């Protein structure tokens, strides 16, 4: 059974097993994901020569795959904490609760 969520973005391929429905494959734009390695154990390596292994999933890039570049990380500022009441201090450095 194939499932396309209302918001789109991927196609889920579900297999009906004795234990209930299980997701066997997810087709994303540019790559395929097997959420359980059980489904890839019998695949011929020559069919998926660029198979990637990450944590408990395996995935394969397709010809339309583009690496996710993301956006540059933002520098997080550490906030000062009042040693008495443990509330975040304002920029003045004087606690609003303790003075």
N, CA and C of each residue as an Amber inpcrd file, in Angstrom:
protein
   297
   0.8400000  -1.1620000   0.0000000   0.0000000   0.0000000   0.0000000
   0.8970000   1.2400000   0.0000000   0.5660000   2.2260000  -0.8260000
   1.2850000   3.4950000  -0.8630000   0.4550000   4.5750000  -0.1900000
   1.1230000   5.4360000   0.5560000   0.4500000   6.5060000   1.2770000
   1.1410000   7.8190000   0.9440000   0.3460000   8.8050000   0.5520000
   0.8600000  10.1580000   0.3390000   0.1630000  11.0490000   1.3550000
   0.9030000  11.6690000   2.2800000   0.2540000  12.5060000   3.2810000
  -0.3500000  13.7520000   2.6420000  -1.3300000  14.3830000   3.2900000
  -1.9910000  15.5720000   2.7280000  -1.0220000  16.7030000   2.3870000
   0.0480000  16.8500000   3.1560000   1.0070000  17.9360000   2.9070000
   2.0390000  17.5470000   1.8630000   2.0060000  16.2930000   1.3800000
   2.9580000  15.8540000   0.3610000   4.3390000  15.6670000   0.9470000
   5.3350000  15.7660000   0.1030000   6.7100000  15.6820000   0.5700000
   7.3400000  14.3130000   0.4530000   6.5390000  13.2670000   0.5200000
   7.0830000  11.9230000   0.3800000   5.9620000  10.9490000   0.0350000
   6.3640000   9.7390000  -0.3150000   5.4280000   8.6380000  -0.5240000
   5.8770000   7.5180000   0.3960000   4.9860000   7.0160000   1.2010000
   5.3030000   5.9100000   2.0940000   4.7860000   4.6060000   1.5140000
   5.6250000   3.5890000   1.5360000   5.2350000   2.2660000   1.0630000
   5.0940000   1.3750000   2.2900000   3.8750000   0.8700000   2.5000000
   3.5610000   0.0630000   3.6710000   3.3370000  -1.3830000   3.2720000
   3.7770000  -2.2990000   4.1330000   3.6000000  -3.7240000   3.8970000
   2.7250000  -4.2680000   5.0160000   1.7140000  -5.0300000   4.6390000
   0.8350000  -5.6290000   5.6290000   1.4330000  -6.9520000   6.0860000
   1.7890000  -7.0280000   7.3200000   2.3680000  -8.2440000   7.8950000
   1.4170000  -8.7570000   8.9790000   1.7130000  -9.9080000   9.5330000
   0.8810000 -10.4830000  10.5830000   0.7820000  -9.5550000  11.7990000
   1.8260000  -8.7960000  12.0570000   1.8650000  -7.8930000  13.2090000
   1.2020000  -6.5550000  12.9090000   0.6630000  -6.3880000  11.7250000
   0.0570000  -5.1240000  11.3510000   0.8550000  -4.4550000  10.2550000
   0.4020000  -3.3090000   9.8280000   1.0800000  -2.5800000   8.7650000
   2.4390000  -2.0870000   9.2450000   3.4210000  -2.1820000   8.3390000
   4.7680000  -1.7020000   8.6470000   5.2750000  -0.9030000   7.4690000
   5.9050000   0.2150000   7.7560000   6.4770000   1.0420000   6.6960000
   7.7710000   0.3980000   6.2190000   7.8340000   0.0890000   4.9250000
   8.9940000  -0.5930000   4.3700000   9.9210000   0.3490000   3.6090000
   9.3720000   1.4000000   3.0010000  10.1630000   2.2990000   2.1690000
   9.5250000   3.6780000   2.1790000  10.3660000   4.7000000   2.1560000
   9.8950000   6.0810000   2.0390000  10.5920000   6.6790000   0.8290000
   9.7980000   7.2210000  -0.0750000  10.3510000   7.8400000  -1.2820000
  10.2850000   9.3490000  -1.1020000  11.4360000   9.9570000  -0.9330000
  11.5470000  11.4040000  -0.8010000  12.0400000  11.9730000  -2.1310000
  11.8830000  13.2660000  -2.3570000  12.4690000  13.8450000  -3.5710000
  13.9910000  13.6740000  -3.5400000  14.5180000  12.8520000  -4.4050000
  15.9610000  12.6910000  -4.5220000  16.5730000  11.5110000  -3.8070000
  15.8260000  10.8140000  -2.9410000  16.4210000   9.6610000  -2.2740000
  15.3530000   8.7160000  -1.7340000  15.7880000   7.4780000  -1.5030000
  14.9390000   6.4340000  -0.9500000  15.4310000   6.1060000   0.4460000
  14.5110000   5.8630000   1.3830000  14.8840000   5.5230000   2.7540000
  14.1690000   4.2480000   3.1660000  14.9340000   3.2970000   3.7070000
  14.3800000   2.1060000   4.3010000  14.4900000   2.2840000   5.8140000
  13.3690000   2.4890000   6.5140000  13.4460000   2.7620000   7.9520000
  13.8470000   1.5560000   8.8010000  13.8830000   0.3880000   8.2020000
  14.2820000  -0.8170000   8.9180000  15.1980000  -1.6160000   7.9980000
  16.3730000  -1.9720000   8.4670000  17.3320000  -2.6960000   7.6320000
  16.8220000  -4.0730000   7.2160000  15.7920000  -4.5330000   7.8770000
  15.1790000  -5.8070000   7.5050000  14.7900000  -5.8130000   6.0300000
  14.3560000  -4.6720000   5.5210000  13.8630000  -4.5920000   4.1460000
  14.9790000  -4.5420000   3.1140000  16.1970000  -4.2920000   3.5240000
  17.2880000  -4.1720000   2.5510000  18.2090000  -5.3840000   2.5080000
  18.0140000  -6.3240000   3.3850000  18.9610000  -7.4450000   3.4640000
  19.0010000  -8.2890000   2.1950000  17.9070000  -8.3610000   1.4370000
  17.8860000  -9.1760000   0.2250000  18.0420000  -8.3630000  -1.0620000
  18.3120000  -7.0650000  -0.9420000  18.4970000  -6.2360000  -2.1370000
  19.8660000  -6.5160000  -2.7530000  19.9160000  -6.5760000  -4.0520000
  21.1920000  -6.7880000  -4.7390000  22.0320000  -5.5160000  -4.6480000
  23.2640000  -5.6130000  -4.1850000  24.1240000  -4.4270000  -4.0370000
  24.3250000  -3.6730000  -5.3480000  24.3320000  -4.3770000  -6.4820000
  24.5390000  -3.6860000  -7.7570000  23.3330000  -2.8280000  -8.1460000
  22.1660000  -3.0930000  -7.5590000  20.9960000  -2.2560000  -7.8340000
  21.0650000  -0.9280000  -7.0790000  21.7120000  -0.9420000  -5.9190000
  21.8300000   0.2540000  -5.0850000  23.2910000   0.4270000  -4.6650000
  24.1640000   0.7870000  -5.6210000  25.5980000   0.8270000  -5.3220000
  26.0170000   1.9280000  -4.3460000  25.1890000   2.9430000  -4.1860000
  25.5520000   4.0520000  -3.2960000  24.7760000   4.0120000  -1.9830000
  24.3600000   2.8200000  -1.5600000  23.5720000   2.6800000  -0.3310000
  24.3500000   3.2530000   0.8480000  23.6830000   4.0930000   1.6270000
  24.2800000   4.7150000   2.8080000  23.6770000   4.0760000   4.0520000
  24.4750000   3.9350000   5.0930000  24.0380000   3.3410000   6.3500000
  24.1780000   4.3940000   7.4420000  23.0700000   4.7520000   8.0560000
  23.0990000   5.7300000   9.1480000  22.1710000   5.2630000  10.2490000
  22.6900000   5.1330000  11.4290000  21.9520000   4.6570000  12.5950000
  21.1920000   3.3880000  12.2260000  19.8950000   3.3840000  12.3350000
  19.1140000   2.1820000  12.0510000  18.4680000   2.2000000  10.6780000
  18.7760000   3.1800000   9.8580000  18.1580000   3.2720000   8.5360000
  19.2120000   3.1570000   7.4420000  18.7330000   2.8160000   6.2690000
  19.5940000   2.8190000   5.0940000  18.9130000   3.6920000   4.0520000
  19.7250000   4.3810000   3.2530000  19.1400000   5.2410000   2.2340000
  20.0170000   5.2360000   0.9960000  19.3930000   5.5720000  -0.1150000
  20.0910000   5.5640000  -1.3890000  19.7530000   6.8370000  -2.1490000
  20.7670000   7.6120000  -2.5640000  20.4930000   8.8170000  -3.3510000
  20.0660000   8.4450000  -4.7690000  19.1420000   9.2200000  -5.3230000
  18.7380000   9.0340000  -6.7150000  19.4230000  10.1010000  -7.5600000
  19.2040000  10.0770000  -8.8510000  19.8780000  11.0180000  -9.7550000
  19.5060000  12.4630000  -9.4560000  18.3820000  12.6940000  -8.7980000
  17.9460000  14.0610000  -8.4840000  18.3670000  14.5020000  -7.0850000
  19.1790000  13.7100000  -6.4150000  19.5800000  14.0190000  -5.0390000
  20.4390000  15.2730000  -4.9760000  20.1210000  16.1290000  -4.0450000
  20.9250000  17.3190000  -3.7550000  21.1600000  17.3480000  -2.2470000
  22.4060000  17.3800000  -1.8060000  22.6650000  17.4140000  -0.3640000
  22.0030000  18.6180000   0.2770000  21.5100000  18.4090000   1.4840000
  20.8920000  19.5000000   2.2380000  21.9990000  20.3760000   2.8000000
  22.0020000  21.6210000   2.3740000  23.0500000  22.5250000   2.8370000
  22.6830000  23.1670000   4.1570000  21.4040000  23.3150000   4.4060000
  20.9880000  23.9520000   5.6480000  21.3720000  25.4120000   5.6620000
  21.1530000  26.0340000   6.7400000  21.5570000  27.4320000   6.8600000
  22.6760000  27.5160000   7.8870000  23.4410000  28.5690000   7.8380000
  24.5610000  28.6750000   8.7710000  24.0670000  28.6720000  10.2150000
  24.8350000  28.0520000  11.0640000  24.4780000  28.0090000  12.4770000
  24.5460000  29.4090000  13.0720000  23.6220000  29.6880000  13.9480000
  23.6330000  30.9780000  14.6370000  24.3580000  30.8000000  15.9620000
  25.0720000  31.8250000  16.3290000  25.8140000  31.7780000  17.5750000
  24.8440000  31.9620000  18.7280000  24.8580000  31.0260000  19.6610000
  23.9820000  31.1410000  20.8120000  24.7010000  31.8870000  21.9170000
  23.9770000  32.8330000  22.4730000  24.5500000  33.5870000  23.5780000
  24.1990000  32.8820000  24.8780000  25.1840000  32.7690000  25.7360000
  24.8900000  32.1950000  27.0420000  24.2820000  33.2820000  27.9070000
  23.2900000  32.8960000  28.6630000  22.6110000  33.8760000  29.5110000
  23.1050000  33.7350000  30.9350000  23.2130000  34.8550000  31.5880000
  23.6420000  34.8490000  32.9820000  22.4400000  34.4900000  33.8620000
  22.6990000  33.7350000  34.9040000  21.6610000  33.2660000  35.8150000
  21.9360000  33.8490000  37.1990000  20.8620000  34.2860000  37.8570000
  20.9880000  34.8170000  39.2260000  21.3700000  33.6740000  40.1570000
  22.4260000  33.8310000  40.9610000  22.8510000  32.7600000  41.8630000
  21.8790000  32.5320000  43.0160000  20.9780000  33.4930000  43.2870000
  20.0380000  33.3460000  44.4080000  18.7420000  32.6600000  43.9890000
  18.0900000  33.1830000  42.9320000  16.7770000  32.6520000  42.5450000
  16.8250000  31.8490000  41.2470000  17.9630000  31.8010000  40.6100000
  18.1900000  31.0180000  39.3870000  17.3340000  31.4670000  38.1920000
  16.9370000  32.7240000  38.1920000  16.2240000  33.2980000  37.0510000
  17.2460000  33.9160000  36.1060000  16.8720000  34.0430000  34.8520000
  17.7590000  34.6470000  33.8700000  17.9090000  36.1310000  34.1730000
  19.1490000  36.6000000  34.1550000  19.4170000  38.0080000  34.4360000
  19.1610000  38.8480000  33.1950000  18.6190000  40.0750000  33.3710000
  18.4840000  40.9690000  32.2220000  19.8560000  41.4810000  31.8050000
  19.9040000  42.1930000  30.6950000  21.1820000  42.7020000  30.1950000
  21.8950000  43.6130000  31.1930000  21.1540000  44.2140000  32.1100000
  21.7900000  45.0810000  33.1090000  22.6330000  44.2800000  34.0950000
  22.3510000  42.9590000  34.1990000  23.0950000  42.1300000  35.1280000
  22.5480000  42.1730000  36.5460000  21.4730000  42.9460000  36.7670000
  20.8560000  43.0460000  38.0950000  19.5490000  42.2650000  38.0560000
  19.3830000  41.3480000  38.9750000  18.2040000  40.4840000  39.0000000
  16.9560000  41.2900000  39.3080000  15.8950000  41.0770000  38.5380000
  14.6210000  41.7700000  38.7690000  13.9460000  41.2970000  40.0480000
  14.2240000  40.0640000  40.4750000  13.5970000  39.5230000  41.6740000
  14.3730000  39.8560000  42.9340000  15.6810000  39.7380000  42.8700000
  16.5130000  39.8930000  44.0560000  17.1060000  41.3130000  44.1920000
  17.1270000  42.0700000  43.1140000  17.6560000  43.4220000  43.1480000
  19.1240000  43.4250000  43.1510000
